[in-house]
Amino acid sequence: MKKIKVLIADDILETRKLIRKMFSIEENKIEIVAEASNGKEVIESIRKFNPDIILMDINMPVLNGLETTEIINEKYPNIIVIIMSVQRENEYLKKAMFAGAKEYIIKPLNYEELYTTIISTYNRYKKKEEIISKLNAIKRESKIISFYGSKGGVGKSIVALNTAIAYSKKYGKKVLLIDLDLYFGDIGMMLNEYKSKTLIDLIDENQTISYENIKEYLFSYNTNLDVLLAPRNPESAEYIKKDIVKKIIDKVKNYYDVIIFDNGVNFGECTLVSLDLSNVIAFVSNMELSSLKNMKIGLKILNTLNYSSKIKVIVNSENTKFGIKHKDILNAFSNEDLSFIPENNKTVKFSINTGIPFYENSKYKDNNMIKSINKLCEKLIS
């Protein structure tokens, strides 16, 4: 079995001797390859000894543990840093994780705890590296789709969610769905998922954005569909800026076939950057006169922003019984690429109230809504 190479970084000689003595009996699993008394020595030793894990004290001269961990995280991201400290406060733990540490252990050191922490942390992160390396071997070129509507209540999120599921199941695509309705995102509710971390957690807990740490904040709906949920508190929206959205897409775009944004009803900076990044803008309305009026206005704005070549219009809840006919829509939006999804309020309401997307319900497999979603999928990435 390959030994785990460990570097001890602590300015107190007695601590280094104690740790070395602890692991002198673990000949088959852990090997102490080097010691360092300050951050500068740590960096120098990395080049010479190439450790798997560094046990890093926070309080050291020249470069302290946090400063050294930041440098290691940037230059040697495959090296695992485990912080050692006498400080038990959450603030120190948070700082350590921000710096790039993978684990945190409190002094005085206990042999069993230290040994278990090293083994479990090494296994956990090496397994992640293997997964990521496999994913890296399959470079994907994402098709990015933004779902947008200029009026609430038109079923935009329902269509976006079930389209994402269709791509992941029927078409076998690797899909990322991002709920970018930052004030009132409903994707989590529609999936009956209230425990997963959200976009604001990703931002709060990470100073650097990488695919590895983004993955930890995704809700895995199925093997092909990951979801990044919107913040649960509307006040969090102001902390999410367009640069964050750009960084996220830059880091994930090679890992998904399709990336779907479910945008809010606004032209805020995050919505605009999603529209900029998208290959297709799926503009959703329904057959209510007020919704169609707002869509007409919205389309004019999008055309002014030079998005006209990206736009595909989706008329949701099509029903000709309430005064507006199919041909009226075709005449009013004769210059647009139109798709229609039939009305089925019973199916939609049952889906929302149970947290089971209608695309997943076997009794709806021959439903016209399912067929319409499949046709929409083919059109959006044709």
C-alpha positions in Angstrom: 0.0 0.0 0.0 1.2 3.5 -0.9 2.3 5.5 2.2 0.7 8.8 2.8 3.5 11.3 2.8 3.1 13.9 5.6 4.9 17.2 6.3 4.7 18.6 9.8 4.6 22.4 10.0 4.9 23.8 13.5 7.2 26.3 15.1 7.4 24.3 18.3 10.0 21.6 18.1 8.4 19.5 20.8 5.1 19.4 18.8 6.9 18.2 15.7 8.8 15.5 17.7 5.5 14.4 19.3 3.7 13.9 16.0 6.7 12.1 14.5 6.8 9.8 17.5 3.0 9.2 17.2 3.4 7.9 13.6 6.6 6.0 14.0 4.6 2.8 14.5 2.4 3.4 11.4 5.0 2.2 8.9 2.5 0.9 6.3 0.2 3.9 6.0 1.8 7.2 7.1 5.3 8.4 6.5 6.6 11.7 7.9 8.8 13.0 5.1 9.7 16.5 6.4 9.3 19.1 9.1 9.1 22.9 8.9 9.1 25.6 11.6 7.6 28.4 9.4 5.7 28.9 6.2 8.7 29.7 4.1 10.3 26.4 5.0 7.0 24.7 4.1 7.0 26.1 0.6 10.7 25.1 0.1 10.1 21.6 1.5 7.1 21.0 -0.9 9.4 21.2 -3.9 11.8 18.7 -2.4 9.6 16.2 -0.7 6.2 16.5 -2.6 4.0 15.6 0.5 0.4 14.4 0.2 -0.7 16.1 3.4 0.6 19.0 5.4 -0.2 19.3 9.1 -0.2 23.1 9.4 -0.1 25.1 12.6 -1.8 28.5 12.3 0.6 30.5 14.4 4.1 30.4 12.8 6.7 33.1 12.1 7.7 34.5 8.6 4.5 33.1 7.0 1.7 32.0 9.2 -0.4 28.9 8.6 -3.2 30.7 6.8 -1.0 32.6 4.5 1.0 29.5 3.7 -2.2 27.5 3.0 -3.4 30.2 0.5 -0.1 29.9 -1.4 -0.3 26.1 -1.4 -3.9 26.1 -2.5 -3.0 28.3 -5.5 0.3 26.7 -6.5 -0.1 23.1 -5.3 -3.9 22.4 -5.3 -3.4 18.6 -5.1 -1.7 18.9 -1.6 -4.1 18.5 1.3 -3.7 20.9 4.2 -5.0 20.0 7.6 -4.9 23.0 10.0 -3.8 22.5 13.6 -4.7 25.1 16.3 -5.6 25.6 19.9 -8.4 28.0 18.8 -11.8 26.4 18.9 -13.9 29.3 17.6 -15.8 28.9 14.4 -14.2 32.1 13.1 -10.8 30.4 12.9 -12.3 27.3 11.3 -14.0 29.6 8.6 -10.7 31.4 8.0 -8.9 28.1 7.6 -11.4 26.8 5.0 -11.4 30.1 3.1 -7.6 29.8 2.9 -8.0 26.3 1.3 -7.6 23.9 4.2 -9.5 20.6 3.9 -9.7 19.8 7.6 -9.2 21.4 11.0 -8.0 19.7 14.2 -7.8 21.1 17.7 -4.7 20.9 19.9 -3.6 19.3 22.2 -3.4 16.5 19.6 -4.9 13.0 20.3 -3.2 10.2 18.4 -6.4 8.4 17.4 -8.2 11.5 16.2 -5.1 12.8 14.3 -4.6 9.4 12.6 -8.3 9.1 11.7 -8.4 12.6 10.3 -5.3 12.1 8.1 -6.6 8.8 6.7 -10.2 9.9 6.1 -9.3 13.3 4.6 -6.7 11.8 2.3 -9.2 9.1 1.1 -12.0 11.6 0.6 -10.0 14.1 -1.4 -8.0 11.6 -3.5 -11.3 10.0 -4.5 -12.6 13.5 -5.6 -9.4 13.9 -7.6 -10.0 10.6 -9.3 -13.6 11.6 -10.2 -12.5 15.0 -11.5 -9.7 13.5 -13.5 -12.2 11.2 -15.2 -14.5 14.1 -15.9 -11.6 16.1 -17.3 -11.0 13.3 -19.7 -14.5 14.0 -21.1 -14.4 17.6 -22.1 -17.9 18.9 -23.0 -18.9 21.9 -24.8 -22.0 23.3 -23.1 -25.1 24.6 -24.8 -26.4 27.3 -22.6 -30.1 28.1 -22.4 -31.7 31.0 -20.5 -35.4 30.7 -19.6 -36.9 34.2 -19.3 -40.3 35.7 -18.9 -41.5 39.3 -18.5 -44.4 38.3 -16.2 -44.7 36.0 -13.2 -47.1 33.1 -13.1 -46.6 32.0 -16.8 -45.0 28.6 -15.8 -41.4 29.5 -16.8 -39.8 27.6 -14.0 -42.0 24.5 -14.5 -41.0 24.5 -18.2 -37.3 25.0 -17.4 -37.3 22.3 -14.8 -39.0 19.7 -16.8 -36.9 20.5 -19.9 -33.8 20.0 -17.8 -35.1 16.6 -16.6 -36.0 15.6 -20.2 -32.5 16.4 -21.4 -31.0 14.3 -18.5 -33.3 11.3 -18.9 -34.6 10.9 -22.4 -31.6 12.5 -24.2 -28.9 11.3 -21.8 -27.3 14.8 -21.5 -25.3 15.9 -18.6 -27.2 18.9 -17.3 -26.8 21.8 -14.8 -29.9 23.8 -13.9 -29.1 27.1 -12.2 -32.0 28.9 -10.4 -31.1 32.5 -11.1 -34.4 33.9 -9.8 -32.4 35.3 -6.9 -35.4 36.8 -5.0 -38.1 34.2 -5.4 -36.6 31.1 -7.0 -39.0 28.1 -6.8 -36.9 25.2 -8.2 -36.1 23.9 -4.8 -39.8 23.8 -3.8 -40.7 22.1 -7.1 -38.2 19.4 -6.3 -39.3 19.2 -2.6 -35.7 20.0 -1.7 -35.1 22.3 1.3 -31.9 21.0 2.8 -29.3 21.5 0.1 -26.9 24.4 0.0 -27.6 27.3 -2.3 -25.8 29.8 -4.5 -25.4 32.2 -1.6 -23.7 29.4 0.5 -21.3 28.8 -2.3 -20.3 32.5 -2.4 -20.2 32.9 1.4 -18.0 29.9 2.0 -15.6 30.2 -0.9 -13.1 32.9 -1.8 -12.0 31.0 -4.9 -14.5 29.4 -7.3 -13.4 26.1 -8.8 -15.3 23.2 -10.2 -14.3 21.1 -7.2 -15.9 23.4 -4.7 -18.9 24.2 -6.8 -19.8 20.5 -6.9 -20.2 20.5 -3.1 -23.0 23.0 -3.4 -25.0 21.2 -6.2 -28.1 19.2 -5.5 -27.8 15.9 -7.5 -31.3 15.3 -8.7 -30.3 12.3 -10.8 -27.0 10.9 -12.2 -27.2 13.4 -15.2 -28.8 16.4 -13.6 -27.3 18.8 -11.0 -29.1 21.8 -9.6 -27.7 25.0 -8.1 -30.5 26.4 -6.0 -31.4 30.0 -5.5 -31.0 31.7 -2.1 -33.8 31.0 0.3 -33.8 34.6 1.6 -34.6 37.4 -0.9 -32.2 39.7 1.0 -29.3 37.5 -0.1 -29.8 38.4 -3.8 -27.9 41.7 -3.5 -24.7 39.8 -2.6 -24.7 37.8 -5.9 -23.0 39.8 -8.6 -22.6 39.1 -12.3 -18.9 38.3 -12.0 -19.8 35.4 -9.8 -22.2 34.0 -12.4 -19.5 34.4 -15.1 -16.9 32.6 -12.9 -19.3 29.7 -12.2 -20.1 29.2 -15.9 -16.4 29.4 -16.8 -15.6 26.6 -14.3 -18.4 24.3 -15.1 -18.9 24.7 -18.9 -16.6 21.8 -19.8 -18.5 19.3 -17.5 -22.0 19.6 -18.8 -23.7 19.2 -22.2 -26.5 21.6 -21.3 -26.6 24.5 -18.8 -30.0 26.0 -18.1 -30.6 29.3 -16.3 -34.1 29.9 -14.8 -34.1 33.7 -14.6 -36.2 36.1 -12.6 -38.7 38.6 -14.0 -36.2 41.4 -14.3 -33.3 42.8 -16.3 -30.9 42.8 -13.4 -27.1 42.4 -14.0 -27.2 38.6 -13.3 -30.1 38.1 -15.7 -28.3 40.1 -18.4 -25.1 38.2 -18.0 -27.0 34.9 -18.3 -28.5 36.2 -21.5 -25.1 37.2 -22.8 -23.6 33.8 -22.0 -26.6 31.9 -23.5 -26.8 30.3 -27.0 -30.6 30.3 -26.7 -33.1 32.5 -24.9 -36.3 30.7 -24.2 -38.9 33.5 -23.7 -41.9 32.0 -21.9 -45.4 33.5 -21.8 -48.9 32.1 -21.6 -52.2 33.0 -23.4 -53.4 35.6 -21.0 -53.6 39.0 -22.7 -51.5 40.8 -20.0 -48.7 38.2 -20.4 -48.7 38.5 -24.2 -48.6 42.3 -23.8 -45.6 42.0 -21.5 -43.9 39.6 -23.8 -44.3 42.0 -26.7 -42.6 44.7 -24.6 -39.9 42.3 -23.4 -39.1 41.1 -26.9 -38.6 44.7 -28.0 -36.1 45.2 -25.2 -34.2 42.0 -26.0 -34.1 43.0 -29.7 -32.6 46.4 -28.6 -30.0 44.5 -26.7 -29.1 42.5 -29.9 -30.4 39.2 -28.6 -33.0 38.7 -31.4 -31.0 35.8 -33.1 -31.0 33.8 -29.8 -34.7 34.1 -29.0 -37.2 31.2 -29.2 -40.7 32.0 -27.9 -42.6 29.4 -25.8 -46.4 29.9 -25.3 -47.3 27.9 -22.3 -50.7 26.7 -21.2 -52.2 26.9 -24.7 -56.0 26.9 -24.5 -58.2 28.4 -27.1 -61.4 28.4 -24.9 -60.8 31.8 -23.3 -60.9 34.3 -26.2 -57.5 34.1 -27.8 -57.0 31.7 -30.7 -53.9 29.9 -31.9 -53.9 31.9 -35.1 -54.1 35.1 -33.1 -50.7 34.3 -31.5 -49.2 33.3 -34.8 -50.3 36.6 -36.3 -49.2 38.8 -33.4 -45.8 37.1 -33.2 -45.3 36.3 -36.9 -41.6 37.1 -36.8 -40.8 34.8 -33.8 -39.8 31.2 -33.5 -42.8 29.8 -31.6 -43.4 26.7 -29.6 -46.7 25.7 -27.8 -47.2 23.7 -24.6 -50.8 22.7 -24.0 -52.7 23.6 -20.8 -53.1 21.0 -18.1 -53.6 22.8 -14.8 -54.4 19.6 -12.9 -51.1 18.0 -13.9 -49.1 21.2 -13.2 -50.7 21.8 -9.8 -50.3 18.2 -8.7 -46.6 18.4 -9.8 -45.9 21.6 -7.8 -47.8 20.6 -4.7 -46.1 17.2 -4.4 -42.6 18.2 -5.5 -42.7 15.6 -8.2 -42.0 17.1 -11.7 -44.7 15.9 -14.2 -42.0 14.6 -16.5 -41.2 12.0 -13.8 -44.7 10.8 -13.3 -45.2 7.5 -15.2 -49.0 8.0 -15.6 -48.2 11.1 -17.8 -45.8 9.4 -20.2 -48.2 9.9 -23.1 -49.4 13.3 -21.9 -49.3 16.0 -24.6 -47.3 18.2 -22.2 -44.5 15.6 -22.1 -44.6 15.3 -25.9 -44.3 19.1 -26.1 -41.4 19.2 -23.7 -39.6 16.6 -25.9 -40.2 18.7 -29.0 -39.0 21.8 -27.2 -35.8 20.1 -26.1 -35.0 19.1 -29.7 -35.7 22.7 -30.9 -33.6 24.4 -28.3 -30.4 22.5 -29.0 -30.9 21.8 -32.7 
